[in-house]
């Protein structure tokens, strides 16, 4: 696999740049291109670059100084064509086997998106911070240097590039956004490059607050961005579009609930969605569903939640155009406005959530499952749990690329099965108390109103 190395530089032609370039040329792995992006230097950078007679080196100069290394990195990425990408600062020096070892780690671990090595600091001759990947610790402290990481090309394009609005902690910001996009990291516990301390480093030029944390035994830095709330995708390497939403609903008799739930959805959100439905009842809803959905189906008998859900998911995934997939029961009553707009916004900040509005009026487990913790996504509170009930779930469509229900009970443990699966895949189940829903008429009210329906369901629970 070809490695594209993007080296951003500014006015270091006579100090560190030549050794950075030479460290690439000296690699024991030869399938690479080095794209040097000059941020409108005022020294002899172009002359120094062109003195290296290697056809794998490409020089690109910006017309106006950007004031940061993020635009040069994004511009260099657009010019690259390698399957693997690495970003090199102009004041570091790669060790000769860095390309070979990092690329081998990527090629032999197809589920990994980013690999990174350790840093040696010169001239003080000491190691930089080094630790195995810990996504929770990454939210409070960066430990992966820009020049330490090699990534798959798709990883950087999926998040839309480097944040050009930031002046510092740009690598920290990139790793956080990748983690919230579900990217997987792996450390190579070997020194892959040397970092040179000098007066002109970004850390000296851009001051930030720091403090010593006795719990971790190290200096911590106050980020210039919000790790939990920053948006994942940026427009520098991709065109951003509004996330597309699919909602799927299983209907089983109780036609008035289906009508009311749809009216509720349309009245309480203006965000566009495609509605996919399956009629598990006698088929009397089909004419109405066909006029309100993009897909509906029925066999005029109860297939059960598993079979009906899987049929709808097959239809949604086959379209391959939705970012978020919501499961909403046909007896949901929405009690707040703008719920879908806000759930989409949560997803844009963290793709790895499995979320439901707060569920009121539950007879057996009021408010849903026991909370394991609380957190903020931007300005919004979420209540973390291990289980989300089946009345309402919203999750990234990527989850359903592999998951289908296997529970054979017509009314069984489908919500438990799904909650367990999302946890195994690294998603965070959470309730979103800003918005509230409930079962129409309440649990006891439904049982009194539709006695025969619930008796039938009780009998079906014993059918496999």
CORSUL-V782293 format. One record per residue. RES is the residue in one letter. PHI is phi in degrees with one decimal (* if undefined). D_LAST is the distance of its C-alpha to the last C-alpha in Angstrom with 2 decimals. Layout:
res=RES phi=PHI d_last=D_LAST
res=RES phi=PHI d_last=D_LAST
//
This chain:
res=X phi=* d_last=49.63
res=X phi=-74.6 d_last=52.53
res=X phi=-105.9 d_last=53.18
res=X phi=-98.0 d_last=54.67
res=X phi=-107.0 d_last=56.76
res=X phi=-105.2 d_last=57.80
res=X phi=-112.3 d_last=60.88
res=X phi=-93.6 d_last=62.11
res=X phi=-145.8 d_last=65.74
res=X phi=-154.4 d_last=68.55
res=X phi=54.7 d_last=72.15
res=X phi=-128.5 d_last=71.57
res=X phi=-62.1 d_last=73.27
res=X phi=-106.0 d_last=75.89
res=X phi=-125.6 d_last=73.76
res=X phi=-101.2 d_last=70.18
res=X phi=-58.7 d_last=69.08
res=X phi=-57.6 d_last=70.80
res=X phi=-71.8 d_last=69.15
res=X phi=-65.9 d_last=65.70
res=X phi=-63.6 d_last=66.24
res=X phi=-63.6 d_last=67.62
res=X phi=-67.0 d_last=64.62
res=X phi=-76.0 d_last=62.44
res=X phi=-60.2 d_last=64.89
res=X phi=-84.1 d_last=64.95
res=X phi=-65.0 d_last=61.23
res=X phi=-78.4 d_last=60.34
res=X phi=-104.2 d_last=57.59
res=X phi=-101.5 d_last=59.34
res=X phi=-87.3 d_last=56.81
res=X phi=-145.6 d_last=57.35
res=X phi=-128.8 d_last=59.00
res=X phi=-114.1 d_last=60.78
res=X phi=-103.5 d_last=60.98
res=X phi=-97.4 d_last=63.60
res=X phi=-106.1 d_last=63.51
res=X phi=-90.2 d_last=66.83
res=X phi=-82.4 d_last=66.58
res=X phi=59.7 d_last=70.06
res=X phi=-64.7 d_last=72.01
res=X phi=-106.9 d_last=75.76
res=X phi=-102.2 d_last=76.67
res=X phi=-97.2 d_last=76.80
res=X phi=-57.8 d_last=73.05
res=X phi=-60.6 d_last=73.04
res=X phi=-62.0 d_last=75.99
res=X phi=-64.3 d_last=74.36
res=X phi=-60.6 d_last=71.08
res=X phi=-73.4 d_last=72.91
res=X phi=-73.9 d_last=74.92
res=X phi=-87.8 d_last=71.84
res=X phi=-89.5 d_last=72.03
res=X phi=-132.6 d_last=68.40
res=X phi=-66.4 d_last=66.74
res=X phi=-80.0 d_last=63.38
res=X phi=-95.9 d_last=64.77
res=X phi=-121.4 d_last=64.58
res=X phi=-114.5 d_last=66.48
res=X phi=-136.1 d_last=65.55
res=X phi=-113.0 d_last=67.63
res=X phi=-78.5 d_last=66.64
res=X phi=-75.1 d_last=69.32
res=X phi=-130.6 d_last=68.90
res=X phi=-65.2 d_last=68.09
res=X phi=-85.7 d_last=64.64
res=X phi=81.2 d_last=65.40
res=X phi=-154.3 d_last=62.19
res=X phi=-89.9 d_last=60.54
res=X phi=-76.5 d_last=57.31
res=X phi=-63.8 d_last=58.65
res=X phi=-56.7 d_last=60.19
res=X phi=-65.9 d_last=56.88
res=X phi=-65.2 d_last=55.03
res=X phi=-63.7 d_last=57.80
res=X phi=-65.1 d_last=57.78
res=X phi=-62.8 d_last=54.03
res=X phi=-63.0 d_last=54.49
res=X phi=-84.7 d_last=57.14
res=X phi=-85.0 d_last=55.07
res=X phi=-141.2 d_last=53.02
res=X phi=-76.5 d_last=51.71
res=X phi=-75.1 d_last=48.07
res=X phi=-112.6 d_last=48.79
res=X phi=-128.7 d_last=50.85
res=X phi=-137.3 d_last=53.03
res=X phi=-109.8 d_last=55.31
res=X phi=-117.7 d_last=58.63
res=X phi=-74.2 d_last=61.02
res=X phi=-84.2 d_last=64.67
res=X phi=-117.8 d_last=65.67
res=X phi=-124.3 d_last=63.43
res=X phi=-136.7 d_last=63.80
res=X phi=-70.8 d_last=60.96
res=X phi=-82.7 d_last=61.13
res=X phi=-55.7 d_last=61.48
res=X phi=-98.8 d_last=58.05
res=X phi=-58.5 d_last=56.04
res=X phi=-60.1 d_last=54.80
res=X phi=-62.2 d_last=53.95
res=X phi=-73.5 d_last=51.98
res=X phi=-69.4 d_last=50.11
res=X phi=-66.9 d_last=49.18
res=X phi=-65.1 d_last=48.00
res=X phi=-64.4 d_last=45.70
res=X phi=-69.4 d_last=44.18
res=X phi=-68.2 d_last=43.94
res=X phi=-93.9 d_last=42.24
res=X phi=-130.5 d_last=39.71
res=X phi=-63.2 d_last=38.02
res=X phi=-84.1 d_last=35.82
res=X phi=-92.6 d_last=39.04
res=X phi=-102.6 d_last=40.95
res=X phi=-136.3 d_last=44.07
res=X phi=-119.2 d_last=46.02
res=X phi=-147.1 d_last=49.08
res=X phi=-107.6 d_last=51.91
res=X phi=-99.8 d_last=54.36
res=X phi=-117.5 d_last=57.72
res=X phi=-110.5 d_last=61.18
res=X phi=-100.1 d_last=63.69
res=X phi=-118.0 d_last=67.31
res=X phi=-90.4 d_last=70.15
res=X phi=-74.5 d_last=69.03
res=X phi=56.8 d_last=67.20
res=X phi=-148.6 d_last=64.05
res=X phi=-76.7 d_last=60.30
res=X phi=-80.5 d_last=58.46
res=X phi=-60.3 d_last=55.29
res=X phi=-143.3 d_last=52.62
res=X phi=-159.5 d_last=49.09
res=X phi=-63.7 d_last=45.66
res=X phi=-66.8 d_last=43.44
res=X phi=-141.1 d_last=42.32
res=X phi=-68.7 d_last=40.98
res=X phi=-71.0 d_last=41.46
res=X phi=-66.1 d_last=45.08
res=X phi=-61.3 d_last=45.66
res=X phi=-72.1 d_last=45.24
res=X phi=-119.0 d_last=48.37
res=X phi=-160.9 d_last=50.44
res=X phi=-82.9 d_last=50.86
res=X phi=-139.6 d_last=51.26
res=X phi=-122.5 d_last=50.95
res=X phi=-77.8 d_last=54.19
res=X phi=-48.5 d_last=54.40
res=X phi=-82.3 d_last=55.97
res=X phi=-86.4 d_last=53.51
res=X phi=-106.7 d_last=50.50
res=X phi=-122.3 d_last=49.47
res=X phi=-135.5 d_last=46.52
res=X phi=-70.0 d_last=44.71
res=X phi=-55.9 d_last=46.21
res=X phi=-60.5 d_last=42.98
res=X phi=-61.3 d_last=42.83
res=X phi=-75.6 d_last=46.11
res=X phi=-74.2 d_last=45.48
res=X phi=-62.9 d_last=42.05
res=X phi=-97.6 d_last=43.80
res=X phi=80.7 d_last=46.81
res=X phi=96.7 d_last=49.49
res=X phi=-82.0 d_last=51.73
res=X phi=-78.6 d_last=52.51
res=X phi=-76.9 d_last=56.05
res=X phi=-85.7 d_last=56.54
res=X phi=-93.0 d_last=56.61
res=X phi=-102.5 d_last=59.79
res=X phi=-151.0 d_last=58.29
res=X phi=60.9 d_last=55.08
res=X phi=-70.7 d_last=53.95
res=X phi=-70.8 d_last=52.23
res=X phi=-56.9 d_last=50.43
res=X phi=-59.0 d_last=49.28
res=X phi=-64.1 d_last=48.01
res=X phi=-65.2 d_last=45.96
res=X phi=-60.1 d_last=44.41
res=X phi=-63.8 d_last=43.44
res=X phi=-65.5 d_last=41.94
res=X phi=-61.6 d_last=39.88
res=X phi=-71.9 d_last=38.57
res=X phi=-99.6 d_last=37.70
res=X phi=85.3 d_last=35.53
res=X phi=-73.2 d_last=38.19
res=X phi=-109.3 d_last=38.27
res=X phi=-116.5 d_last=41.56
res=X phi=-145.9 d_last=42.93
res=X phi=-91.7 d_last=46.32
res=X phi=-100.1 d_last=48.82
res=X phi=-77.4 d_last=50.83
res=X phi=-141.0 d_last=54.12
res=X phi=-73.1 d_last=56.99
res=X phi=-111.4 d_last=56.75
res=X phi=-159.2 d_last=59.51
res=X phi=-110.9 d_last=62.53
res=X phi=-108.5 d_last=63.03
res=X phi=-105.1 d_last=66.62
res=X phi=-78.6 d_last=67.60
res=X phi=-157.2 d_last=70.36
res=X phi=-68.7 d_last=71.78
res=X phi=-96.5 d_last=70.28
res=X phi=-70.4 d_last=66.59
res=X phi=-61.0 d_last=64.22
res=X phi=-63.2 d_last=63.60
res=X phi=-82.7 d_last=67.33
res=X phi=-81.0 d_last=67.71
res=X phi=-112.1 d_last=64.72
res=X phi=-79.5 d_last=64.77
res=X phi=-139.5 d_last=61.65
res=X phi=-75.5 d_last=61.11
res=X phi=-144.0 d_last=60.12
res=X phi=-157.7 d_last=59.92
res=X phi=-94.2 d_last=59.47
res=X phi=-105.6 d_last=56.25
res=X phi=-65.3 d_last=56.76
res=X phi=-62.7 d_last=53.02
res=X phi=-93.0 d_last=52.69
res=X phi=69.7 d_last=56.32
res=X phi=-153.6 d_last=57.02
res=X phi=-75.4 d_last=58.30
res=X phi=-111.9 d_last=55.76
res=X phi=-118.6 d_last=56.35
res=X phi=-81.6 d_last=55.65
res=X phi=-67.8 d_last=53.82
res=X phi=-92.0 d_last=55.28
res=X phi=-145.0 d_last=51.82
res=X phi=-97.3 d_last=48.72
res=X phi=-57.0 d_last=46.21
res=X phi=-77.7 d_last=43.30
res=X phi=-108.7 d_last=44.27
res=X phi=-66.5 d_last=45.88
res=X phi=-72.5 d_last=44.34
res=X phi=-77.6 d_last=42.79
res=X phi=-95.0 d_last=43.91
res=X phi=-120.7 d_last=47.61
res=X phi=-90.4 d_last=49.42
res=X phi=-78.8 d_last=51.79
res=X phi=-117.6 d_last=49.92
res=X phi=-153.1 d_last=47.51
res=X phi=-86.2 d_last=47.49
res=X phi=-85.7 d_last=45.37
res=X phi=-129.8 d_last=43.22
res=X phi=-64.5 d_last=41.18
res=X phi=-56.3 d_last=37.57
res=X phi=-96.0 d_last=35.25
res=X phi=-117.9 d_last=32.22
res=X phi=-117.2 d_last=28.94
res=X phi=-115.4 d_last=26.81
res=X phi=-122.0 d_last=23.30
res=X phi=-138.9 d_last=21.70
res=X phi=-102.4 d_last=18.57
res=X phi=-107.9 d_last=19.63
res=X phi=-142.2 d_last=17.76
res=X phi=55.8 d_last=20.47
res=X phi=46.0 d_last=23.21
res=X phi=-57.8 d_last=25.59
res=X phi=-62.6 d_last=28.42
res=X phi=-67.4 d_last=26.60
res=X phi=-60.1 d_last=26.08
res=X phi=-61.7 d_last=29.76
res=X phi=-67.9 d_last=30.96
res=X phi=-64.3 d_last=29.04
res=X phi=-63.0 d_last=30.45
res=X phi=-60.3 d_last=33.90
res=X phi=-63.1 d_last=33.61
res=X phi=-58.9 d_last=32.84
res=X phi=-65.3 d_last=35.77
res=X phi=-80.8 d_last=38.06
res=X phi=-106.6 d_last=37.46
res=X phi=-143.6 d_last=37.61
res=X phi=-106.1 d_last=39.91
res=X phi=-74.7 d_last=38.33
res=X phi=-69.6 d_last=37.07
res=X phi=-152.2 d_last=33.41
res=X phi=-103.9 d_last=31.24
res=X phi=-107.2 d_last=28.33
res=X phi=-114.4 d_last=25.12
res=X phi=-135.3 d_last=22.72
res=X phi=-131.2 d_last=19.61
res=X phi=-96.9 d_last=19.30
res=X phi=-84.4 d_last=15.79
res=X phi=-93.8 d_last=17.65
res=X phi=-90.4 d_last=19.94
res=X phi=87.3 d_last=22.07
res=X phi=-68.9 d_last=25.07
res=X phi=-85.0 d_last=25.36
res=X phi=-60.5 d_last=25.83
res=X phi=-61.6 d_last=29.61
res=X phi=-68.8 d_last=30.11
res=X phi=-63.3 d_last=27.81
res=X phi=-60.4 d_last=29.61
res=X phi=-89.5 d_last=32.85
res=X phi=-122.9 d_last=31.74
res=X phi=-124.7 d_last=29.62
res=X phi=-93.0 d_last=30.19
res=X phi=-155.7 d_last=26.76
res=X phi=-150.2 d_last=24.23
res=X phi=-153.0 d_last=21.58
res=X phi=-163.1 d_last=19.36
res=X phi=-118.6 d_last=17.62
res=X phi=58.3 d_last=18.22
res=X phi=-156.7 d_last=14.59
res=X phi=-83.4 d_last=12.05
res=X phi=-79.8 d_last=10.42
res=X phi=94.3 d_last=9.37
res=X phi=-64.5 d_last=11.74
res=X phi=-59.7 d_last=11.02
res=X phi=-63.8 d_last=11.60
res=X phi=-65.8 d_last=14.37
res=X phi=-62.1 d_last=16.00
res=X phi=-65.7 d_last=16.21
res=X phi=-63.6 d_last=17.74
res=X phi=-68.5 d_last=20.24
res=X phi=-63.1 d_last=21.09
res=X phi=-57.4 d_last=21.75
res=X phi=-67.4 d_last=24.11
res=X phi=-69.8 d_last=25.84
res=X phi=-64.2 d_last=26.35
res=X phi=-60.6 d_last=27.62
res=X phi=-68.2 d_last=30.38
res=X phi=52.4 d_last=31.48
res=X phi=-136.0 d_last=33.63
res=X phi=-107.5 d_last=32.03
res=X phi=-96.6 d_last=32.89
res=X phi=-120.4 d_last=30.65
res=X phi=-122.9 d_last=27.11
res=X phi=-112.6 d_last=26.08
res=X phi=-104.0 d_last=22.75
res=X phi=-129.6 d_last=23.74
res=X phi=-67.4 d_last=21.70
res=X phi=-85.4 d_last=23.09
res=X phi=-123.7 d_last=24.40
res=X phi=-86.0 d_last=26.63
res=X phi=-112.6 d_last=30.27
res=X phi=-90.8 d_last=32.70
res=X phi=-110.8 d_last=35.64
res=X phi=-134.9 d_last=37.78
res=X phi=-101.7 d_last=39.31
res=X phi=74.7 d_last=39.31
res=X phi=-64.9 d_last=36.04
res=X phi=-72.4 d_last=35.05
res=X phi=-57.1 d_last=38.59
res=X phi=-73.4 d_last=38.52
res=X phi=-66.8 d_last=35.12
res=X phi=-61.2 d_last=36.44
res=X phi=-66.1 d_last=39.58
res=X phi=-58.7 d_last=37.70
res=X phi=-64.6 d_last=35.91
res=X phi=-66.4 d_last=39.29
res=X phi=-95.9 d_last=40.48
res=X phi=-155.9 d_last=37.46
res=X phi=-69.9 d_last=34.78
res=X phi=-96.4 d_last=32.84
res=X phi=-118.2 d_last=31.45
res=X phi=-127.6 d_last=28.02
res=X phi=-125.3 d_last=29.22
res=X phi=-140.6 d_last=28.52
res=X phi=-61.1 d_last=31.10
res=X phi=-62.2 d_last=31.52
res=X phi=-103.0 d_last=29.01
res=X phi=-89.3 d_last=30.87
res=X phi=76.1 d_last=29.81
res=X phi=-72.2 d_last=26.62
res=X phi=-77.8 d_last=26.32
res=X phi=-90.8 d_last=24.51
res=X phi=-139.3 d_last=25.93
res=X phi=-53.0 d_last=29.03
res=X phi=79.6 d_last=29.93
res=X phi=97.6 d_last=26.86
res=X phi=-70.0 d_last=26.52
res=X phi=-60.8 d_last=29.58
res=X phi=-79.9 d_last=32.12
res=X phi=-97.8 d_last=33.25
res=X phi=175.0 d_last=36.32
res=X phi=-136.3 d_last=38.09
res=X phi=-154.6 d_last=39.69
res=X phi=-116.6 d_last=41.56
res=X phi=-118.5 d_last=40.89
res=X phi=66.5 d_last=44.25
res=X phi=-95.5 d_last=45.14
res=X phi=-105.1 d_last=41.59
res=X phi=-81.8 d_last=39.98
res=X phi=-126.1 d_last=36.40
res=X phi=-106.4 d_last=34.52
res=X phi=-82.3 d_last=32.75
res=X phi=-140.0 d_last=29.49
res=X phi=-114.0 d_last=26.63
res=X phi=-149.3 d_last=23.85
res=X phi=-118.1 d_last=23.69
res=X phi=-66.6 d_last=21.50
res=X phi=-79.0 d_last=19.49
res=X phi=-63.0 d_last=21.91
res=X phi=-156.9 d_last=24.30
res=X phi=-141.8 d_last=24.61
res=X phi=-133.1 d_last=27.32
res=X phi=-153.1 d_last=27.71
res=X phi=-56.3 d_last=29.74
res=X phi=-60.9 d_last=28.29
res=X phi=-58.4 d_last=29.04
res=X phi=-59.5 d_last=26.06
res=X phi=-82.2 d_last=23.69
res=X phi=-66.7 d_last=25.59
res=X phi=-115.6 d_last=23.48
res=X phi=-87.9 d_last=20.49
res=X phi=-139.2 d_last=17.18
res=X phi=-69.3 d_last=13.96
res=X phi=-121.8 d_last=11.49
res=X phi=-57.2 d_last=9.04
res=X phi=-90.3 d_last=5.51
res=X phi=-74.9 d_last=5.06
res=X phi=-63.1 d_last=6.84
res=X phi=-134.1 d_last=9.55
res=X phi=-129.4 d_last=9.69
res=X phi=-108.6 d_last=12.44
res=X phi=-61.6 d_last=13.38
res=X phi=-70.0 d_last=16.98
res=X phi=-65.9 d_last=17.32
res=X phi=-61.4 d_last=16.20
res=X phi=-66.5 d_last=18.72
res=X phi=-62.1 d_last=21.42
res=X phi=-63.6 d_last=21.26
res=X phi=-66.8 d_last=21.57
res=X phi=-65.9 d_last=24.55
res=X phi=-63.0 d_last=26.29
res=X phi=-63.5 d_last=26.09
res=X phi=-88.0 d_last=27.64
res=X phi=91.7 d_last=30.44
res=X phi=-79.8 d_last=29.67
res=X phi=-108.6 d_last=30.73
res=X phi=-67.6 d_last=28.32
res=X phi=-155.9 d_last=30.64
res=X phi=-97.2 d_last=31.17
res=X phi=-119.1 d_last=34.10
res=X phi=-69.6 d_last=35.90
res=X phi=-60.8 d_last=38.37
res=X phi=-119.6 d_last=35.80
res=X phi=-132.6 d_last=33.66
res=X phi=-135.7 d_last=30.75
res=X phi=-156.1 d_last=28.90
res=X phi=-72.3 d_last=26.21
res=X phi=-58.9 d_last=28.04
res=X phi=74.1 d_last=29.21
res=X phi=76.0 d_last=27.75
res=X phi=-59.9 d_last=24.67
res=X phi=-67.3 d_last=26.36
res=X phi=-62.6 d_last=27.99
res=X phi=-65.0 d_last=24.78
res=X phi=-64.4 d_last=23.30
res=X phi=-73.9 d_last=26.56
res=X phi=-79.8 d_last=26.87
res=X phi=-124.9 d_last=23.42
res=X phi=-59.4 d_last=22.50
res=X phi=-66.3 d_last=20.42
res=X phi=-60.7 d_last=18.46
res=X phi=-72.5 d_last=17.56
res=X phi=-64.4 d_last=16.83
res=X phi=-63.9 d_last=14.34
res=X phi=-63.5 d_last=12.72
res=X phi=-61.1 d_last=12.72
res=X phi=-67.5 d_last=10.90
res=X phi=-68.8 d_last=8.17
res=X phi=-61.0 d_last=7.88
res=X phi=-93.5 d_last=6.59
res=X phi=-95.8 d_last=3.78
res=X phi=-116.3 d_last=0.00
//
